[in-house]
Amino acid sequence: MSALRPYETLVILNAALTDEESAALLTQLGDTIKGLGAEVTKVENWGKRRLAYDIAKQREGTYAVLEVSAEPAMIKEFERQLKLNENVLRFLSTQIPLRKKVRGRPQEASSAGGDQAAGDTSSTGDKVLEEVR
């Protein structure tokens, strides 16, 4: 089994659903993705909002975000099941990038770089070529 990757899925639900029905549908969607082997970290309901354009003759939709850790195949199957659900107007799944540690520049390198630019006109690439020869 490969490592689980973090994903975020935004779903727009039919605004005709009541708050209880929307909550039940979100719980059902969470259970569906858990059944595929993923881990649901957070389900957040953003509430009803006006759509930028009509979708299936709807002017409003209930927005919700599901944050999960899953394999790509699990997300693909989850999206297939979302397409079959009539109460889901739209969805978008994105992989959340992992943050990498950024190493700072050492103090010696930053001061040496300033001296090179002021007095020495040879480039670093020329020095590398000379060392290779």
Secondary structure, 3 states (H helix, E strand, C coil): CCCCEEEEEEEEEECCCCHHHHHHHHHHHHHHHHHCCCEEEEEEEEEEEEEEEEECCEEEEEEEEEEEEECHHHHHHHHHHHHHCCCEEEEEEEECCCCCCCCCCCHHHHHHHHHHHHHCCCCHHHHHHHHHC
